[in-house]
C-alpha cells in the first residue's frame, strides 16, 4: 500500500500487507522517478498490519516502486500526486481579505470626516464578503483542479483498443509437482506495442485465476509486473493435464477486460483425481488460529436449484475475524465445465458472520464455484458445484 504525501519534497509511506503467514518477511523497496531517474531505497516487513516505511520523494509525476522479496521482483508504476489549492479557496480568502482591508479603510476615512469615501469603502467591503459567501455556497459543485503530477487529460474520445494476450510457461512444458512461471505478455490490439497503462483494479494490477480443466486445481493469484506489458506469477500444479487461466485487468481511460489463455502440464505416473468436482482446499490453506482443523461451511443457495437466467443468492457462514481482501469482504468465482464461461462477483457488505452473493447463471448445466475470504492470517477457499436447470418454456 502506498499512502500519498501532502507536499514535495516530502515523505511517501509504503507498507506491505501479508495475507499468508510469513513472519515479517523483509521486502526491499526502491522508488524511482520516471522523469529524472532519482531513486530512494528502504526496507519494509510484510505483516498482517503493516508498519509503514517512509521514503522521501522529490517531485510529483510518474514513479516506479520496485519490491524484492527473496528471488522475486515486482515493478509497480504509480504517480505521486499533490492536491492543488482550489480556485474557490483563493476567491474565499481573497474576498475576505479584501473586505477586511476595505472595512479598515472605511473606518479610517470616517474618522477623518470623509463620509463619501467611507461609504464607498464600506460598499467594497460588502461586495468582498458577498463574493466570498457566494463561493462558499457554490464551491461544493465546482470541479476540483487536477492534482500536481496527474496524467495529462486526454482530448480524444475515451476508450482504448482491447488488450491481446500471449501466455507461456517457463519451462515450456512443466511437470506435475514442479514449480514453474506463468508469463503473460499484454499487447495493444491496435499497435501491437506492450500494454503498460494498467490501472489498479480491486487493489491489484491484474487478477489471474488458474484452474485445471477438471476443476480440481484452483488458484486466485496476482502476478508481478516484471517489465512493460509483462506479468509473471510462480505456480506449482499437482496434476497433469490442461489448465485454463483467466486474466482480469483494466486499462486507463478504458473499461475492464477478461482474457483467457491455456497451458498444459506434463503427465506423470501419479494418479489423477476423477473429474467433475472442484478442488478441495489444502488443509494448510484453511488453517486459522483457533480454527486449524476447521473446514468452511457448505454454501446455501436460494433457490436450492437455480434457474438459468434468473438471479440466485449464495450464502456461506464465516468464522470470526474476517477482514477485507482486495477491497472486498468476499469473492465468488464461477466457471462452467468447459471453461468457456467465467464469472467473478463480490460481497460488498461489511465483514460479519457470513458472506452473501447474488449471481445469475447464464445457461443450464453444471458450474464449478469457489468462495474466498480472508480470515485472520489465511485466505480461505470454499469449493462447491452448482447444477443449474433450464428455464421452463412459456
Order of alpha helices (4+ residues) and beta strands (2+ residues): beta-beta-beta-beta-beta-beta-beta-alpha-alpha-beta-beta-beta-beta-beta-beta-beta-beta-alpha-beta-beta-beta-beta-beta-beta-beta-beta
